[in-house]
Amino acid sequence: MWRNYEASFNVASLKPIAYKNKSFVLEEFFIPVERFDNFYPELIAILKKNRVNVMNISVRHANRDSGSLLAWARTEVFAFVIYYQQSTDERSKDQVGVWTRELIDAVLANGGSYFLPYQLHATSDQFQQAYPQAAQFFKLKARIDPENKFSNMLLERYRPETVQ
């Protein structure tokens, strides 16, 4: 079998990423290298308990990011990239939020973090714990963009009231 056989397909021949009632989604969680063996059984248990329709989990490696205020890799980490299918009704979205917050708690207990740009299921406390330099980031953002011309849902959800 040719290693990159699937990559040779025309993208138009692949299934769409979203349908009317369901979507394929990614979430990504970062665990310090030395905590891999502690985290992955928790990951599997949470996904099984919540009956998550997982298509694939990729494990990637990333070096420490020492320059970003919202760094997801404060140490050398393994990234667990979960590709799953979810229904798009409100109840299903709420269920995804439940198991995502459970995974974030497991990640935080292991000294890790999660990738910000996906669905915003993390609580404000989880966000603050995963991104301890967030206050510094929001102050810098307010200084550079006092009119808040550049914004997004993540900023609106997690920015402290005092910085707006």
Buried (B, 14 or more C-beta within 10 A) or exposed (E): EEEEEEEEEEEEEEEEEEEEEBBBBBBBBBBBEEBBEBBBEBBEEBBEEBEBEEEEBEEEEBEEBEEEBBBBBBBEBBBBBBBBEBBEEEEBBEBBBEBBBBBBBBBBEBBBBBBBEBBBBBEEEBBBBBBEEBBEBBBEBBEEEEEEEEEEEBBEEBBEEEBE
